[in-house]
Amino acid sequence: MEPPAPTANPLYRFAEVAMRLGMTRKEQAAFLGVSRSSYYRYLKAGKAPLRVEALADLLPNAYGRLVELFGNEEDVRNWLLFPNLALGRVRPLDLLRSPEGYEEVIATAEAGVYGIY
């Protein structure tokens, strides 16, 4: 299923990035902590509870920043999807479920790119 056309829908960017990472709709819903049917309803309606919208913003914001740092989407995809020693052997993607995790992911990526340890 294709993501909905760009609108004011706050979940559109999330869905687009999640699909680039190979996440199914079921995985996207789980990432946001909602049922799959609720996720579809939010996508269609163009709005979701503020908690869901705030969480949905973390992934595309991180993805955009990481593309700026790494220079290409393939490196970003690989970096997000595989456990990272600097992050306690956790996948960076899994940390993007909270603002604190977002900050940790971005700081770790910047440290690696800029050689700050």
N, C-alpha and C positions, 0 to 999 in steps of 0.2 A: 504494500500500500504506500502510495506517495504521500509526503507530508502535505498539509493544506497549503494553499497559496498564501504568500506573505500578506499579512493583515496586521491589525493591532494586537493579534493574539500573542500574549506573552510567552506561550509555550512553543511557538513556531521555531525560534532560533534553537531552543533546546532540542526539539525533535530533529531538526536538520543536522546538528552536530552529532547527536546520538546515532543517527543513521550512518553518518560518515565513519563512526567508530564501530559500526556493525552491531549496534544494540537493537534487539527486537523491540516491538511495542511493549511486550510483557516486561522486558528488562527495563525499559524506560519508565514504565509505571512503578516498578519496584524501586528504582533509583529515587523516584520522587516520593515514595512511601504512600502511594495511592493504589487503588484497585485498577485493573486494566479498563474496566467499564467507566470508572470515574475519569481516567486519563483521556479516553476517547471523547467523553462528554465535555471535558475542559477544552480539548483541542477544537472541537466543533463549535463550542460556545464562544471561544475567544477570551475566556477569563477563567480564573481558578482562585481558590482561597489565597490570600496574600502569602501564607507560609509556603505554599506550593510554587507560587510565582517567584518568590525570593530564591528558593532552592533551584528552580529551573534556570535562573540567571547565572548561577555559578559555573556550570559546565561551558556554555558558550563564551563567557567572559574569560575563563581560564584558557580555553582552546585558542581564542584570538590572541591572547598574550603569549601563549606558547609558540604559536606560529611566528609571531614577531621575533621571539628569542631564537628559535631553532631554524627558521628560514623556510621550512617546508612541512606540509601536512603529514607526509609519511613518517617523518621522524617524530612528530608530535603523537601520532597514533601509536607508534611503537612504544614511546616513552610512557604514555598514559595506561596502556594495556598490560604492561608487564611489571611484576614486583620490582621495587626499587630498594636497594640496600640502604640508601640514605634516608628512606622513609620507613625504616623498620621492616623491610621486605613486604610492604603493602603496595598494591597497585595504586598509583597516583589517582586514577579514576575513582577508586573507592573512597578516597579522602575528600572528593569534591561534593560530598553530601552535607557539608557544614561550612560556615564562613571561616572557622578556624582551620579546617582542612584545606580550604582554598588558599589561605595565606601560607600554609606550610608547603603546599605544592608549588606555588609561585616562587617562594623564597628558595626552595631547593633547586628548582630549575634555573633560577637566576644565578645561584651560587655555582652551579655546574657550568653554565655557559660562560660566566664571567671569571671563573676560577677562584671564587671566594669560599674558603673553607674554614 
